[in-house]
Amino acid sequence: MDFLTLPAVPALTLDNVSWPACLTGGAGELTSGSLTIADGKISAPVEGATHVDMKGAMVLPCFVDMHTHLDKGHIWPRAPNPDGTFMGALTAVGADSRTRWNAADVRARKEFALKGAYAHGTRAIRTHLDSASPQDDISFAVFREVRAEWAGRIDLQAACLIGAEQCDPNGAFAHTADVVAESGGTLGMVTYPMPDIADRIRAFFGMATVRGLTADFHVDETLDTSSNTLKLIAEAVLETRYDAPVVVGHCCSVSAMHETEALQTLDLVAKAGLHVVSLPMCNLYLQDRTPGRTPRMRGITLVHEMKARGINVSFASDNTRDPFYAHGDLDMVEVLREATRIGHLDHTGPDWVHSILTNPARACGFAAPSLSPAAPADLVIFKARTWNEFFARPQSDRIVLRGGQQITRTLPDYAELDHLMRTA
């Protein structure tokens, strides 16, 4: 239950609220003051507005979740990971997708996930869609329909997802790339060591350039230090002068490399202007998992070193209740809380909140979340009065405003998916 029901009035002033100082150009952790909402937007003070004392409550703009897998989400009950490993996840998802991912199945699970994200306060999502033929035609058709239906609630983008061995300009991937272009999507690929991986990356950028597409890679999702396709992507961007935004996700192996090689790679990433998205919860779940052995490494990429180089760093949900990550609910508060703990973001500056707001919006081209006058009053309000209080609890009683109106935050019941979870 929300900690407060706000009055539905033409003009509302929230007195005694706080917000991250970095969002309005201030110094320090939090700024305190009043926030007025009128005509669905943040406004200058309005005479006659209804005032509510918020007692120090923290306000954030609604979130941007830039790396998800809505097509995989919530299949865990029928397709669990047998051993918690990366290979176990690939095998389980492959078997499930081949037999179960028709349009009705993908749509139902996607809509279920979006209901949860909306209730948690997310306003924009990029999803990856498994795109080996014929799944590309099925999933992108569903995506286009769902994107139209959710317009005004959650802005949606989609990137195709295929393995590097399938990136052939003369093969089936050419059709997938055309589907992506027709859908207003982003070209995506998973990169890992192969004899001709550098050539495949360059061919990928050629396909993206011809179709006017941005790029989004899954990169080095392993702790094997011999895997450094991140460096190859940065080199290819510089060599080909590809000038559209490039997102690289995961980048786990750089965290295990020798310091010299790791930092030289990050220097190239900065020079190439790549946008990095870290997926700390999924990487913690899969990486360094060995039966009977306690994991030693966290899997998170070098976010501090990246930020120090001016690289645009974001955090995102990644998978939810599927073989790649058994947990999660597309809740960006959970993502930031866990990223803070896993990556030691505390004591390193007060502006990491950008990583779930302005940074992912910039990387993907979404409208930037803002607390400035005339910005949409798409807000999440927390009873927490300090960052310590914010991170100490899951903030389940938060208020979500969309267009200045408080929404009902009832989460969808898992029973809605029961008819899809019968095992074959």
C-alpha positions as CSV (number, residue, x, y, z in Angstrom):
1,M,0.0,0.0,0.0
2,D,1.2,3.5,-0.8
3,F,2.3,5.5,2.3
4,L,0.1,8.4,1.2
5,T,-2.8,9.0,-1.2
6,L,-2.3,12.3,-2.9
7,P,-5.4,14.5,-3.7
8,A,-6.5,14.6,-7.3
9,V,-6.6,18.3,-7.8
10,P,-5.8,20.7,-10.8
11,A,-2.6,22.0,-9.1
12,L,-0.7,20.2,-6.3
13,T,2.4,21.4,-4.5
14,L,4.5,18.9,-2.6
15,D,6.1,20.7,0.2
16,N,9.2,19.4,2.1
17,V,10.4,17.0,-0.5
18,S,13.9,16.1,-1.4
19,W,15.6,14.9,-4.7
20,P,19.1,14.1,-5.8
21,A,21.0,17.3,-6.2
22,C,22.7,16.0,-9.3
23,L,19.4,16.0,-11.2
24,T,19.0,19.8,-10.9
25,G,22.6,20.9,-11.1
26,G,23.3,21.1,-7.4
27,A,26.1,19.9,-5.3
28,G,25.9,17.3,-2.5
29,E,23.6,14.4,-2.1
30,L,20.0,15.8,-1.8
31,T,18.3,19.1,-2.4
32,S,15.1,20.0,-0.4
33,G,12.2,22.2,-1.4
34,S,8.8,22.2,-2.9
35,L,7.6,20.7,-6.2
36,T,4.4,21.9,-8.0
37,I,2.4,19.8,-10.4
38,A,-0.2,21.3,-12.8
39,D,-1.7,20.1,-16.1
40,G,0.3,16.9,-15.8
41,K,3.6,18.6,-15.7
42,I,6.1,19.9,-13.2
43,S,5.3,23.6,-12.9
44,A,6.4,26.9,-11.4
45,P,4.4,27.7,-8.2
46,V,0.7,28.1,-8.8
47,E,-1.5,30.3,-6.8
48,G,-4.3,28.3,-5.2
49,A,-2.5,25.0,-5.5
50,T,-3.3,22.4,-2.8
51,H,-0.3,21.9,-0.6
52,V,0.8,18.6,1.0
53,D,3.6,18.3,3.6
54,M,5.7,15.3,2.3
55,K,7.9,15.2,5.5
56,G,11.1,14.9,3.6
57,A,10.0,12.2,1.1
58,M,12.4,11.6,-1.8
59,V,11.3,12.2,-5.4
60,L,12.8,10.7,-8.5
61,P,11.7,10.8,-12.2
62,C,10.3,7.5,-13.5
63,F,13.0,5.0,-14.6
64,V,14.6,3.8,-17.8
65,D,15.4,0.1,-18.0
66,M,17.6,-0.2,-21.0
67,H,18.4,-3.9,-21.1
68,T,15.7,-6.5,-20.6
69,H,14.5,-9.8,-22.2
70,L,10.7,-9.5,-22.2
71,D,10.4,-12.5,-24.6
72,K,12.2,-14.8,-22.1
73,G,10.6,-13.5,-18.9
74,H,8.7,-15.7,-16.4
75,I,9.3,-19.1,-18.1
76,W,11.1,-20.4,-15.0
77,P,8.2,-22.5,-13.7
78,R,8.2,-24.6,-16.9
79,A,11.9,-24.2,-17.9
80,P,14.2,-23.8,-14.8
81,N,17.9,-23.7,-15.1
82,P,19.0,-27.3,-14.2
83,D,22.3,-26.2,-12.6
84,G,22.4,-22.4,-12.5
85,T,25.2,-22.2,-15.1
86,F,25.3,-20.2,-18.3
87,M,25.2,-23.3,-20.4
88,G,22.3,-24.6,-18.4
89,A,20.5,-21.3,-19.2
90,L,21.2,-21.6,-22.9
91,T,20.0,-25.2,-23.1
92,A,16.8,-24.5,-21.1
93,V,15.8,-21.4,-23.1
94,G,16.6,-23.0,-26.4
95,A,14.4,-26.0,-25.7
96,D,11.5,-23.8,-24.4
97,S,11.7,-21.3,-27.3
98,R,11.6,-24.0,-30.0
99,T,8.5,-25.6,-28.6
100,R,6.5,-22.8,-26.8
101,W,7.3,-19.3,-28.1
102,N,4.3,-18.7,-30.3
103,A,2.7,-15.2,-30.5
104,A,0.1,-15.8,-27.8
105,D,2.8,-17.1,-25.3
106,V,5.2,-14.3,-26.0
107,R,2.5,-11.6,-25.8
108,A,1.1,-12.9,-22.4
109,R,4.4,-13.0,-20.7
110,K,5.5,-9.7,-22.1
111,E,2.3,-7.9,-21.0
112,F,2.7,-9.5,-17.5
113,A,6.2,-8.1,-17.2
114,L,5.2,-4.6,-18.4
115,K,2.4,-4.5,-15.8
116,G,5.0,-5.0,-13.1
117,A,7.5,-2.5,-14.5
118,Y,4.7,0.1,-14.8
119,A,3.6,-0.4,-11.2
120,H,7.2,-0.1,-10.0
121,G,7.7,3.3,-11.8
122,T,9.4,2.5,-15.1
123,R,8.5,4.6,-18.1
124,A,10.9,3.3,-20.8
125,I,12.3,-0.1,-21.7
126,R,14.5,-1.6,-24.3
127,T,14.1,-5.3,-24.7
128,H,16.2,-7.8,-26.5
129,L,14.3,-10.4,-28.6
130,D,15.8,-13.8,-29.5
131,S,15.8,-13.6,-33.3
132,A,16.9,-16.9,-34.9
133,S,14.5,-17.6,-37.7
134,P,11.5,-18.0,-37.6
135,Q,11.4,-16.4,-34.1
136,D,12.4,-13.0,-35.4
137,D,9.1,-12.6,-37.4
138,I,7.0,-13.9,-34.5
139,S,8.5,-11.8,-31.7
140,F,8.9,-8.6,-33.6
141,A,5.3,-8.7,-34.8
142,V,4.2,-9.1,-31.2
143,F,6.5,-6.4,-30.1
144,R,5.1,-3.9,-32.6
145,E,1.5,-4.6,-31.4
146,V,2.5,-4.3,-27.7
147,R,4.5,-1.2,-28.3
148,A,1.4,0.5,-29.8
149,E,-0.9,-0.7,-27.0
150,W,1.5,0.5,-24.3
151,A,2.2,3.9,-25.8
152,G,1.8,6.6,-23.2
153,R,2.5,4.2,-20.4
154,I,5.9,2.7,-21.2
155,D,8.0,3.7,-24.2
156,L,9.3,0.5,-25.8
157,Q,12.3,-0.3,-28.0
158,A,13.5,-3.7,-29.3
159,A,16.9,-5.1,-30.3
160,C,17.4,-8.4,-32.0
161,L,19.5,-11.0,-30.3
162,I,21.6,-13.5,-32.3
163,G,24.9,-15.2,-31.8
164,A,28.0,-14.0,-33.7
165,E,28.1,-17.1,-35.8
166,Q,24.7,-16.1,-37.3
167,C,25.9,-12.6,-38.4
168,D,26.2,-13.2,-42.1
169,P,25.1,-10.3,-44.4
170,N,24.3,-13.0,-47.1
171,G,22.4,-15.3,-44.8
172,A,19.2,-15.3,-42.7
173,F,20.4,-12.4,-40.6
174,A,19.8,-10.1,-43.5
175,H,16.1,-10.8,-43.2
176,T,16.3,-10.3,-39.4
177,A,18.0,-6.9,-39.9
178,D,15.3,-5.9,-42.3
179,V,12.6,-6.8,-39.8
180,V,14.5,-4.8,-37.2
181,A,14.6,-1.8,-39.5
182,E,10.9,-2.1,-40.4
183,S,10.1,-2.2,-36.6
184,G,12.2,0.9,-35.8
185,G,14.5,-1.3,-33.7
186,T,18.1,-1.7,-32.9
187,L,20.5,-4.2,-34.4
188,G,21.9,-6.6,-31.8
189,M,24.4,-9.4,-31.6
190,V,26.2,-11.5,-29.0
191,T,30.0,-11.4,-29.3
192,Y,32.5,-14.0,-28.1
193,P,35.9,-15.4,-29.4
194,M,35.7,-16.9,-32.9
195,P,38.5,-17.1,-35.5
196,D,36.8,-14.4,-37.6
197,I,34.9,-12.5,-34.9
198,A,36.6,-9.1,-35.9
199,D,35.3,-9.6,-39.5
200,R,31.9,-10.4,-38.2
201,I,31.7,-7.3,-36.1
202,R,32.7,-5.1,-39.0
203,A,30.1,-6.8,-41.2
204,F,27.5,-6.2,-38.5
205,F,28.3,-2.5,-38.5
206,G,28.0,-2.5,-42.3
207,M,24.6,-4.0,-42.0
208,A,23.6,-1.4,-39.4
209,T,24.9,1.5,-41.4
210,V,23.1,0.5,-44.6
211,R,19.8,0.3,-42.7
212,G,20.4,3.4,-40.5
213,L,20.3,1.4,-37.3
214,T,21.9,1.8,-33.9
215,A,23.7,-1.1,-32.3
216,D,23.4,-3.0,-29.0
217,F,25.8,-5.9,-28.2
218,H,25.9,-8.6,-25.5
219,V,29.7,-8.7,-24.9
220,D,32.1,-11.1,-23.1
221,E,29.5,-12.5,-20.7
222,T,32.2,-14.7,-19.1
223,L,35.1,-14.4,-16.7
224,D,37.4,-16.0,-19.2
225,T,40.1,-13.4,-19.7
226,S,40.9,-14.6,-23.2
227,S,37.5,-13.1,-24.3
228,N,38.0,-9.5,-25.1
229,T,35.6,-8.7,-27.9
230,L,34.9,-5.4,-26.2
231,K,38.2,-4.2,-27.5
232,L,37.3,-5.5,-31.0
233,I,34.0,-3.6,-31.0
234,A,35.7,-0.4,-29.9
235,E,38.4,-0.8,-32.6
236,A,35.7,-1.5,-35.3
237,V,33.7,1.6,-34.4
238,L,36.9,3.7,-34.7
239,E,38.0,2.0,-38.0
240,T,34.6,2.1,-39.7
241,R,33.7,5.5,-38.3
242,Y,30.3,4.2,-37.3
243,D,28.6,7.2,-35.8
244,A,25.3,5.9,-34.4
245,P,25.0,5.0,-30.7
246,V,26.6,1.7,-29.7
247,V,25.6,0.0,-26.5
248,V,27.7,-2.8,-25.0
249,G,26.2,-4.9,-22.2
250,H,27.7,-7.2,-19.5
251,C,31.5,-6.9,-20.3
252,C,32.3,-9.3,-17.5
253,S,35.7,-10.6,-18.6
254,V,37.3,-7.2,-18.4
255,S,36.8,-7.4,-14.6
256,A,39.0,-10.5,-14.4
257,M,41.8,-9.3,-16.8
258,H,45.2,-8.1,-15.8
259,E,44.9,-4.4,-14.9
260,T,47.0,-3.2,-17.8
261,E,45.0,-4.9,-20.5
262,A,41.7,-4.0,-18.8
263,L,42.5,-0.3,-18.5
264,Q,43.8,-0.1,-22.1
265,T,40.6,-1.7,-23.3
266,L,38.6,0.9,-21.3
267,D,40.6,3.7,-22.9
268,L,39.5,2.4,-26.3
269,V,35.9,2.1,-25.2
270,A,36.0,5.8,-24.1
271,K,37.7,6.9,-27.3
272,A,35.0,5.0,-29.4
273,G,32.2,6.6,-27.3
274,L,30.6,3.3,-26.4
275,H,27.7,3.2,-23.9
276,V,28.0,0.5,-21.3
277,V,25.2,-1.2,-19.5
278,S,26.0,-3.4,-16.5
279,L,23.6,-6.1,-15.4
280,P,24.8,-6.8,-11.9
281,M,22.1,-9.2,-10.7
282,C,22.2,-11.6,-13.6
283,N,26.0,-11.6,-13.7
284,L,26.2,-12.3,-10.0
285,Y,23.8,-15.2,-10.5
286,L,25.6,-16.9,-13.5
287,Q,29.3,-16.0,-13.2
288,D,31.8,-18.0,-11.2
289,R,29.3,-20.7,-10.5
290,T,30.8,-24.1,-9.9
291,P,29.1,-27.0,-8.0
292,G,30.4,-27.4,-4.5
293,R,32.5,-24.2,-4.6
294,T,31.7,-20.8,-3.2
295,P,31.9,-18.1,-5.9
296,R,34.9,-15.8,-5.6
297,M,34.0,-13.1,-8.2
298,R,31.0,-10.9,-8.7
299,G,30.9,-10.7,-12.4
300,I,30.2,-6.9,-12.5
301,T,32.1,-4.9,-15.0
302,L,34.5,-2.1,-14.2
303,V,31.9,0.6,-13.6
304,H,34.1,2.9,-11.5
305,E,37.0,2.8,-14.0
306,M,34.6,3.4,-16.8
307,K,32.9,6.3,-15.1
308,A,36.3,7.9,-14.4
309,R,37.0,7.8,-18.1
310,G,33.8,9.6,-19.0
311,I,32.1,6.5,-20.3
312,N,28.3,6.6,-20.1
313,V,27.5,3.8,-17.6
314,S,24.0,2.5,-16.8
315,F,22.5,-0.4,-14.9
316,A,19.5,-2.5,-16.0
317,S,17.3,-5.5,-15.0
318,D,18.3,-8.0,-17.7
319,N,16.4,-11.3,-17.3
320,T,13.5,-11.9,-14.9
321,R,12.4,-15.3,-13.7
322,D,13.9,-17.3,-16.5
323,P,16.9,-19.6,-16.8
324,F,19.4,-16.8,-17.0
325,Y,18.2,-15.2,-13.8
326,A,15.7,-16.9,-11.5
327,H,14.6,-13.8,-9.7
328,G,13.8,-10.2,-10.4
329,D,10.6,-8.2,-11.3
330,L,11.8,-5.3,-13.5
331,D,12.1,-3.1,-10.5
332,M,14.7,-0.4,-11.0
333,V,14.9,0.4,-7.3
334,E,16.0,-3.2,-6.8
335,V,18.5,-2.9,-9.6
336,L,20.1,0.3,-8.1
337,R,20.0,-1.1,-4.5
338,E,21.8,-4.3,-5.6
339,A,24.2,-2.5,-7.9
340,T,25.2,-0.3,-5.0
341,R,25.9,-3.3,-2.9
342,I,27.6,-5.5,-5.5
343,G,29.6,-2.7,-7.1
344,H,30.4,-0.6,-3.9
345,L,28.8,2.5,-5.4
346,D,28.4,4.1,-2.0
347,H,31.3,6.4,-0.9
348,T,32.1,7.1,-4.6
349,G,30.0,10.2,-5.4
350,P,26.3,11.1,-5.1
351,D,25.4,10.9,-8.7
352,W,25.0,7.2,-9.5
353,V,21.2,7.7,-9.7
354,H,21.9,8.9,-13.3
355,S,22.6,5.3,-14.1
356,I,18.9,4.4,-14.1
357,L,17.6,7.7,-15.4
358,T,19.5,10.1,-17.7
359,N,22.4,7.7,-18.7
360,P,20.2,5.0,-20.2
361,A,17.9,7.6,-21.8
362,R,21.0,9.1,-23.5
363,A,22.3,5.6,-24.6
364,C,19.0,4.6,-26.2
365,G,17.6,7.9,-27.3
366,F,14.6,7.9,-24.9
367,A,13.4,11.3,-23.6
368,A,15.5,12.2,-20.6
369,P,13.8,11.9,-17.2
370,S,13.7,15.3,-15.6
371,L,12.5,17.3,-12.6
372,S,12.7,20.6,-14.5
373,P,9.7,22.9,-15.1
374,A,7.5,21.7,-18.1
375,A,8.8,18.2,-17.8
376,P,6.1,15.5,-17.5
377,A,5.1,14.8,-13.9
378,D,6.1,11.2,-14.2
379,L,7.5,10.7,-10.7
380,V,8.2,8.1,-8.1
381,I,8.0,9.2,-4.5
382,F,9.5,7.4,-1.6
383,K,9.0,7.7,2.2
384,A,12.8,7.5,2.5
385,R,14.3,10.8,3.5
386,T,17.9,10.0,2.9
387,W,19.9,7.6,0.7
388,N,20.6,5.4,3.7
389,E,16.8,5.0,4.3
390,F,16.3,4.5,0.5
391,F,18.7,1.6,0.2
392,A,17.8,0.0,3.6
393,R,14.3,-1.1,2.4
394,P,12.8,-2.2,-0.9
395,Q,10.5,0.9,-0.9
396,S,7.4,-1.3,-1.6
397,D,5.1,1.6,-0.4
398,R,6.3,4.1,-3.1
399,I,4.0,6.4,-4.9
400,V,4.0,6.5,-8.7
401,L,2.7,9.5,-10.6
402,R,2.1,9.4,-14.4
403,G,1.1,12.7,-15.9
404,G,0.7,14.0,-12.4
405,Q,-1.9,11.4,-11.5
406,Q,-1.3,8.7,-8.9
407,I,-1.6,5.3,-10.4
408,T,-2.8,2.1,-8.8
409,R,0.3,0.0,-8.0
410,T,-1.2,-3.4,-7.8
411,L,1.3,-6.0,-9.2
412,P,0.0,-8.7,-11.5
413,D,-0.7,-12.1,-9.9
414,Y,1.6,-14.9,-11.0
415,A,-1.5,-17.0,-11.3
416,E,-2.3,-15.1,-14.5
417,L,0.5,-17.1,-16.2
418,D,-0.5,-20.5,-14.8
419,H,-2.1,-21.6,-18.1
420,L,1.2,-21.1,-19.8
421,M,3.3,-22.9,-17.3
422,R,2.1,-26.5,-17.8
423,T,5.1,-28.6,-18.6
424,A,5.1,-30.5,-21.9
